[in-house]
């Protein structure tokens, strides 16, 4: 995780979504050590009026320079219902960074469509599982220049029954889309199981 790759990914976020509301800078003491960032996009005032748009987006910057995913260089992102204050977004940023650090620590890269167990995410205490899925599960997401080869894996908290449905599907992307079609609102920590 070098400063050049962090800067490039931050520039791509800005190109795609405008400048972030805030950027949380963090560092890893494990192997490999280094610094990285997590961007935080808070909902605008007009977006807060519509429950479907009232979301805080957090995304890492810097992990794509390491092999955290076997399928493509990527960052991790998550959406949370509502507007997170500075302390709450910092807590979620650290959790996202911890999740991104796991493949670096154990040497086992993630895969697009992977189901994670024993996951603990702030604001999602009822969920012990999560799925990592391409940010655009239909066409595949890649950042704009200067990092067009870098993708974004969405972290989706799941209930066990939802994870079972995804795992029983012939294609995990199809399983994920089936959950969305059943009304799953992934950013809502208070949601009910869609299965």
C-alpha positions as a Markdown table, in Angstrom:
| # | Residue | x | y | z |
|---|---|---|---|---|
| 1 | Unk | 0.0 | 0.0 | 0.0 |
| 2 | Unk | 1.9 | 2.9 | -1.3 |
| 3 | Unk | 1.0 | 6.6 | -1.3 |
| 4 | Unk | 0.9 | 6.7 | -5.1 |
| 5 | Unk | -1.8 | 3.9 | -5.3 |
| 6 | Unk | -3.8 | 5.6 | -2.6 |
| 7 | Unk | -3.7 | 8.9 | -4.4 |
| 8 | Unk | -4.7 | 7.3 | -7.7 |
| 9 | Unk | -7.7 | 5.5 | -6.1 |
| 10 | Unk | -8.7 | 8.7 | -4.3 |
| 11 | Unk | -8.6 | 10.5 | -7.6 |
| 12 | Unk | -10.8 | 7.8 | -9.2 |
| 13 | Unk | -13.4 | 8.1 | -6.4 |
| 14 | Unk | -13.4 | 11.9 | -6.9 |
| 15 | Unk | -13.8 | 11.5 | -10.7 |
| 16 | Unk | -16.7 | 9.1 | -10.1 |
| 17 | Unk | -18.5 | 10.6 | -7.1 |
| 18 | Unk | -17.0 | 14.1 | -6.6 |
| 19 | Unk | -14.7 | 14.7 | -3.6 |
| 20 | Unk | -15.6 | 12.6 | -0.5 |
| 21 | Unk | -17.3 | 14.2 | 2.5 |
| 22 | Unk | -14.3 | 13.1 | 4.5 |
| 23 | Unk | -11.3 | 10.8 | 4.2 |
| 24 | Unk | -10.2 | 8.7 | 7.1 |
| 25 | Unk | -6.4 | 7.9 | 7.1 |
| 26 | Unk | -5.4 | 4.7 | 8.8 |
| 27 | Unk | -2.2 | 2.5 | 9.0 |
| 28 | Unk | -1.5 | -1.2 | 9.2 |
| 29 | Unk | 1.0 | -2.5 | 11.6 |
| 30 | Unk | 0.8 | -6.1 | 10.4 |
| 31 | Unk | 2.5 | -7.5 | 7.3 |
| 32 | Unk | 2.6 | -5.7 | 4.9 |
| 33 | Unk | 2.6 | -2.5 | 7.0 |
| 34 | Unk | 1.5 | 0.7 | 5.4 |
| 35 | Unk | -1.0 | 3.4 | 5.2 |
| 36 | Unk | -4.4 | 3.5 | 3.4 |
| 37 | Unk | -7.5 | 5.6 | 3.4 |
| 38 | Unk | -11.2 | 5.1 | 3.6 |
| 39 | Unk | -13.4 | 7.6 | 1.8 |
| 40 | Unk | -16.8 | 8.6 | 3.3 |
| 41 | Unk | -19.6 | 9.9 | 1.2 |
| 42 | Unk | -22.5 | 11.3 | 3.3 |
| 43 | Unk | -25.9 | 11.8 | 1.8 |
| 44 | Unk | -26.8 | 15.3 | 0.7 |
| 45 | Unk | -29.7 | 17.0 | 2.3 |
| 46 | Unk | -32.0 | 16.2 | -0.6 |
| 47 | Unk | -31.0 | 12.5 | -0.5 |
| 48 | Unk | -31.8 | 12.3 | 3.2 |
| 49 | Unk | -35.5 | 13.0 | 2.4 |
| 50 | Unk | -35.8 | 9.8 | 0.4 |
| 51 | Unk | -35.1 | 6.6 | 2.4 |
| 52 | Unk | -33.8 | 4.8 | -0.7 |
| 53 | Unk | -31.1 | 7.5 | -1.1 |
| 54 | Unk | -30.3 | 8.3 | 2.5 |
| 55 | Unk | -27.0 | 6.3 | 2.5 |
| 56 | Unk | -23.5 | 6.7 | 3.7 |
| 57 | Unk | -20.9 | 5.1 | 1.3 |
| 58 | Unk | -17.5 | 4.1 | 2.6 |
| 59 | Unk | -14.8 | 2.7 | 0.4 |
| 60 | Unk | -11.1 | 1.8 | 0.9 |
| 61 | Unk | -8.2 | 3.3 | -1.1 |
| 62 | Unk | -4.9 | 1.5 | -1.2 |
| 63 | Unk | -5.7 | -2.2 | -0.9 |
| 64 | Unk | -5.8 | -2.6 | -4.7 |
| 65 | Unk | -2.0 | -2.4 | -4.7 |
| 66 | Unk | -2.0 | -5.7 | -2.8 |
| 67 | Unk | -3.6 | -9.0 | -3.7 |
| 68 | Unk | -6.7 | -9.0 | -1.5 |
| 69 | Unk | -8.9 | -10.5 | -4.3 |
| 70 | Unk | -7.8 | -13.4 | -6.6 |
| 71 | Unk | -10.2 | -12.2 | -9.4 |
| 72 | Unk | -9.0 | -8.6 | -9.9 |
| 73 | Unk | -7.3 | -5.8 | -8.1 |
| 74 | Unk | -9.9 | -4.2 | -5.9 |
| 75 | Unk | -11.0 | -2.0 | -3.0 |
| 76 | Unk | -13.8 | -2.8 | -0.6 |
| 77 | Unk | -17.0 | -0.7 | -0.2 |
| 78 | Unk | -20.1 | -0.7 | 2.0 |
| 79 | Unk | -23.3 | 1.4 | 2.2 |
| 80 | Unk | -25.0 | 2.1 | 5.5 |
| 81 | Unk | -28.5 | 3.5 | 5.9 |
| 82 | Unk | -28.5 | 7.1 | 7.1 |
| 83 | Unk | -25.9 | 9.8 | 7.7 |
| 84 | Unk | -23.1 | 8.6 | 9.9 |
| 85 | Unk | -21.4 | 11.1 | 12.2 |
| 86 | Unk | -17.6 | 11.4 | 12.3 |
| 87 | Unk | -17.2 | 8.9 | 15.1 |
| 88 | Unk | -19.5 | 6.4 | 13.5 |
| 89 | Unk | -18.0 | 6.7 | 10.1 |
| 90 | Unk | -14.5 | 6.3 | 11.7 |
| 91 | Unk | -15.7 | 3.1 | 13.4 |
| 92 | Unk | -17.1 | 1.7 | 10.2 |
| 93 | Unk | -13.9 | 2.7 | 8.3 |
| 94 | Unk | -11.7 | 0.8 | 10.7 |
| 95 | Unk | -14.0 | -2.3 | 10.4 |
| 96 | Unk | -13.8 | -2.1 | 6.6 |
| 97 | Unk | -10.0 | -1.7 | 6.8 |
| 98 | Unk | -9.8 | -4.7 | 9.1 |
| 99 | Unk | -11.8 | -6.8 | 6.6 |
| 100 | Unk | -9.4 | -5.7 | 3.8 |
| 101 | Unk | -6.4 | -6.7 | 5.9 |
| 102 | Unk | -7.5 | -10.3 | 6.4 |
| 103 | Unk | -6.2 | -11.6 | 3.1 |
| 104 | Unk | -2.9 | -9.8 | 3.7 |
| 105 | Unk | -2.5 | -11.5 | 7.1 |
| 106 | Unk | -3.6 | -15.0 | 6.1 |
| 107 | Unk | -2.3 | -15.1 | 2.5 |
| 108 | Unk | -5.7 | -16.2 | 1.2 |
| 109 | Unk | -7.2 | -13.7 | -1.2 |
| 110 | Unk | -10.9 | -13.1 | -1.4 |
| 111 | Unk | -13.1 | -14.1 | -4.4 |
| 112 | Unk | -15.9 | -12.2 | -6.0 |
| 113 | Unk | -19.1 | -13.8 | -4.7 |
| 114 | Unk | -17.4 | -15.2 | -1.5 |
| 115 | Unk | -19.5 | -15.7 | 1.6 |
| 116 | Unk | -17.7 | -14.7 | 4.8 |
| 117 | Unk | -18.6 | -16.2 | 8.2 |
| 118 | Unk | -18.0 | -14.8 | 11.7 |
| 119 | Unk | -18.1 | -11.3 | 10.5 |
| 120 | Unk | -18.6 | -8.4 | 12.9 |
| 121 | Unk | -19.5 | -5.0 | 11.4 |
| 122 | Unk | -20.6 | -1.9 | 13.4 |
| 123 | Unk | -24.2 | -1.0 | 12.9 |
| 124 | Unk | -24.9 | -4.6 | 11.7 |
| 125 | Unk | -24.9 | -6.6 | 15.0 |
| 126 | Unk | -27.6 | -9.0 | 13.8 |
| 127 | Unk | -25.6 | -10.2 | 10.9 |
| 128 | Unk | -22.7 | -12.7 | 11.3 |
| 129 | Unk | -22.2 | -13.3 | 7.6 |
| 130 | Unk | -21.3 | -11.1 | 4.7 |
| 131 | Unk | -21.0 | -11.5 | 0.9 |
| 132 | Unk | -18.3 | -9.9 | -1.2 |
| 133 | Unk | -19.8 | -9.1 | -4.6 |
| 134 | Unk | -18.7 | -6.9 | -7.5 |
| 135 | Unk | -20.2 | -3.4 | -6.9 |
| 136 | Unk | -22.1 | -3.9 | -10.2 |
| 137 | Unk | -23.1 | -7.5 | -10.1 |
| 138 | Unk | -24.5 | -7.5 | -13.7 |
| 139 | Unk | -21.8 | -5.8 | -15.8 |
| 140 | Unk | -18.8 | -5.5 | -13.4 |
| 141 | Unk | -17.6 | -2.3 | -11.9 |
| 142 | Unk | -14.2 | -0.7 | -12.6 |
| 143 | Unk | -13.0 | 2.7 | -11.5 |
| 144 | Unk | -12.3 | 5.4 | -14.1 |
| 145 | Unk | -8.8 | 6.7 | -14.8 |
| 146 | Unk | -6.2 | 6.7 | -13.4 |
| 147 | Unk | -7.1 | 3.1 | -12.1 |
| 148 | Unk | -9.4 | 1.5 | -14.8 |
| 149 | Unk | -8.2 | -2.0 | -13.8 |
| 150 | Unk | -9.3 | -1.6 | -10.2 |
| 151 | Unk | -12.7 | -2.9 | -9.1 |
| 152 | Unk | -14.8 | -2.5 | -6.0 |
| 153 | Unk | -16.2 | -5.4 | -3.9 |
| 154 | Unk | -19.4 | -4.6 | -2.1 |
| 155 | Unk | -19.6 | -5.9 | 1.5 |
| 156 | Unk | -23.2 | -7.1 | 2.0 |
| 157 | Unk | -24.2 | -8.2 | 5.5 |
| 158 | Unk | -26.3 | -11.4 | 5.2 |
| 159 | Unk | -28.5 | -13.6 | 7.4 |
| 160 | Unk | -27.7 | -17.3 | 7.4 |
| 161 | Unk | -30.8 | -18.2 | 5.3 |
| 162 | Unk | -29.8 | -15.5 | 2.7 |
| 163 | Unk | -26.3 | -17.0 | 2.5 |
| 164 | Unk | -27.8 | -20.4 | 2.0 |
| 165 | Unk | -29.9 | -19.2 | -0.9 |
| 166 | Unk | -26.8 | -17.6 | -2.5 |
| 167 | Unk | -24.7 | -20.7 | -2.0 |
| 168 | Unk | -27.4 | -22.9 | -3.4 |
| 169 | Unk | -27.6 | -20.9 | -6.6 |
| 170 | Unk | -25.8 | -22.1 | -9.7 |
| 171 | Unk | -24.1 | -18.6 | -9.9 |
| 172 | Unk | -23.6 | -16.5 | -6.8 |
| 173 | Unk | -24.2 | -13.3 | -8.7 |
| 174 | Unk | -27.6 | -14.7 | -9.6 |
| 175 | Unk | -28.2 | -15.6 | -6.0 |
| 176 | Unk | -27.4 | -12.1 | -4.9 |
| 177 | Unk | -29.7 | -10.6 | -7.5 |
| 178 | Unk | -32.4 | -13.0 | -6.4 |
| 179 | Unk | -32.1 | -11.5 | -2.9 |
| 180 | Unk | -32.3 | -8.0 | -4.3 |
| 181 | Unk | -35.4 | -8.9 | -6.3 |
| 182 | Unk | -37.0 | -10.2 | -3.1 |
| 183 | Unk | -36.6 | -6.8 | -1.6 |
| 184 | Unk | -33.3 | -7.0 | 0.3 |
| 185 | Unk | -32.1 | -3.5 | 1.3 |
| 186 | Unk | -28.4 | -4.2 | 1.9 |
| 187 | Unk | -27.6 | -0.9 | 3.7 |
| 188 | Unk | -30.4 | -1.3 | 6.3 |
| 189 | Unk | -29.2 | -2.8 | 9.5 |
| 190 | Unk | -32.8 | -3.1 | 10.7 |
| 191 | Unk | -34.1 | -5.1 | 7.7 |
| 192 | Unk | -35.7 | -8.5 | 7.9 |
| 193 | Unk | -34.4 | -11.5 | 6.1 |
| 194 | Unk | -35.5 | -11.6 | 2.5 |
| 195 | Unk | -35.8 | -15.4 | 2.6 |
